Amino acid sequence: MSSTPFVLITGATGFIGAETLHQALAKGYRARVTVRKEAQVAPLQARYPDAGDRLEVVVVPQLEDVAAIKSALAGGVTHILHLASPMPTQDNVDLQTGFIDPAVKSTVTVLEAAKAVPSVKRIIITSSALSLAALDFYFKPGYVVHEGTNPSIAVNVNAPLPPPPATEGFKYHISKILAHRATLDWVAEAAKSGVPVPEVVTIHPFYVIGHDRTQSGPGKAHGVNRMYLGSLMGSTPYVSSALVDVRDVAAVHVGAIAATNLQPQGQVTEVIAKADKITWEEIIAFVKEKYPKFPVKLESGGPFAVPYGADTKRALQGFGLDKFRAPLESVAALLDQNYA
């Protein structure tokens, strides 16, 4: 049997997932990718013409289907990269059915399916820095995110939601906390029962920006990229300047496949991904100098004047990175794709 990792990837049609798949293939790994619709198969395969038989695409309409995930793991899959998760929208999606249920159920489904497939050695799950941050961290300038904080975060799903435009992002934050908590609880229960399960690694990036392999053309940014561009063109930033490059987030995911700096068996290894601190004022000055035609209106960080911090030591110890890219390199990659 080949010792080359054989990776199942969910969410590869998304921003982080596409970059992660690219880097996994570049390392020579075999990848099997799940998509929800048959129409997604050919476009995804076309994006990686040199992959040959190292890339398979399978249709899994519902990631909450344990049997379908087990089937996708058949044939010797050794690692899972679970990146799929609902993202915040402005569509007033229900908190429970639109955010919490898909995030929690898909994660638990992947864990349960992997437990039943002996070839799976490790599961790497995309979480978020938000899953380690209190719900009121937005109002705490300079808040620092650490590993191990999720169990102490209070969440009341029946509490009043903040008014727009913060509503959907707040729902997303809740879903990330609860999905990660479900992972922690699942691993803890497995350890108590003595049932052998794969190792579990969770990746916790801050606001991910940079060149988007899924973007259809200049000026068509979406997700956090769109938030950053919109912030620069507005009077108040939508989000914090605590960013990380998509290439680095993907590198940490792929690095987690072979990483040895893990928590003891029966515990989840949390890896926080964030570039060095930078202020919105520094970003504004850079954009005005390097991209003079870009319509910058933002003048200050406003409510995000003091950047958030994070303990990222683990990410730089055996997870594929020596250091995170400089924040302005990521800003440049975003602008080069959209306003070169």
Beta strands, then each sheet from edge to edge (+ up, - down):
strand 1: 6-10
strand 2: 30-35
strand 3: 55-59
strand 4: 79-82
strand 5: 122-126
strand 6: 144-145
strand 7: 199-205
strand 8: 207-209
strand 9: 243-245
strand 10: 269-273
strand 11: 309-310
sheet 1: 3+ 2+ 1+ 4+ 5+ 7+ 10+
sheet 2: 6+ 11+
sheet 3: 8+ 9+
end
